Amino acid sequence: MNTKLFQLIRDGEGLTVEFKRCARELPKSVYKTVCAFSNRYGGYILLGVEDDGEISGIAPDAVSQIKKDFVSVMNNAQRFSPTLFISLEEAKIDGKIMLWCYVPFTSQLVMFGGRIYDRAEDGDFDVTHSPELLGMIVSRKQGASSENKIFPYATDSELLLEKLMPQIRQLALSRNDKHPWGKLPDREIMQSAGLYQTDHLTGKSGYTLAAILIFGHDEIIRSCLPGYVTDCILRRENLDRYDDRLMVSCNLIEAFDKIMDFIAKHTLDKFYMEGVQSVSVRSKIARELVSNIIVHREYTSSFPAKVIIDRNRIATENWCMPKRPGKLDPDSFTPQPKNPLLANFFVNIGYADTLGSGVRNLYKYTKIYSGGEPELIEGDVFRTIVPLGIYVSDKMSDKMSDKSNTADKKYSDALLAHLADNGEISTAEAASIIGRSTKTARRVLLQLAREGLVRPTGGNRNRKYKANR
């Protein structure tokens, strides 16, 4: 990341970059800049840098407190509305410590201290009492994210607040024992998280689509989003269809746990020591994959999100509104959440990491897990691919081993002899030759394909197998 910071410092302050002197404590103006960036296009804040780009640095013994103070204000519903989960990252350049953060553009109007700020050139301006400038902000935010849509007729009875709120509070407090959600009433938590809003153009108030996705009964989710589903597929033996499948269409809190359980069911764990603490590397990877398809998905599309586990990898797919199509580089990409409200909520309860951290964690733990690197490819369909190496589940490994043993030499020799004389064979023909079911014949042919003795050709309905000469 230092390369990116060098570039930002070299280019100087502007519409999306702000420098702040910060020797021992946070300047109060930093929060106005956060608010302004949130209402404009997002941007970078660099602490410990002078206006002219000189790195003045931060006192080492003050770094920890500055970080705590910043996060505390970001999560204080009395200061920020909605609250923003943004944390400061540390960097060392030329022997001097600086702190930085990326502030994302949000889909909701952000206020600090009851005031609304916007960004222009390299300054932050109070536009609270300017209807024209406020209208411009609202216009920019309209259509930026479907999660912000208000459903004025959605009621408390259609949300699982009584069931899920205790869990939400516990998760938030386990992350931060002074988290304000621990004491706030349900409605104030919903308002502080941007899940209950007022449309400043129409005057209508109500729960947002994000609230319905997080807390909704199945019926209201189906009513608001009839195409919403996450399709979890295991495809190792039966490559034409699947070996196991789970269709998830419940609220996102319960969906998160179900998808995590599906990945755990079909992959091995690998424990790793971070300092003196043992961590589950599989859980770390699964958490990033699941949170990614939840918070970066475009929910108005009928394209189903997918989690596909095969013999060599886990792949996820979800529809999105691409900002910068192509393969993501963890060292240079600019993080932008597709659903800021969902992202902020899931970070608060520890189900997701702050922007950028999740991608870095995915690269870190995939390397530890399988020795490979993940691929993150942004387009109309956002795809993430994580290589598995040898880490498939014990149950599935044993099952595959047993089935491989069933494809014994007698069946293999019979099929290879037929291929030597005839050039190709279908699954139905193979079943007839060995006198077994098409399922068994397919298993034998796939085993021969894995051994490199045959190769499949054609589509699923017309697939045949040819001998490798």
Protein Blocks (a to p, Z undefined) as FASTA:
>chain_A
ZZmmmmmmmnopafkbccdddfkbccfklmmmmmmmmmmnopaddehiafkopagbjafk
lmmmmmmmmmmmmmmmklpccddddddddddeehiacddddddddfbdcdeehiacddeh
jaccdfklmmklmmmmmmmmgokamklpccfkbcfklpcklmmmmmmmmmmmmmomkbfk
lmgcfklmmmmnopaccdfknopacddfklmmmmmcfklmmmmmmmgccdddddfklmml
cfbdcddfbdfklmmmmmmmmmmmmcccddddehjaccdfklmmmmmmmmmmmmmccfkb
mbdcdddddfkbccdddddddfbgcjddfklpccddfblmlmmmmmmnopaccehjlmmm
mmmmmmmmnopacdddddfbdcddddekjmccfklmmmmmmmmmmmpfklmmmmmmmmmm
nopacfklmmmmnopafklmmmmmmmmmmnopaccedjfklgccdddZZ
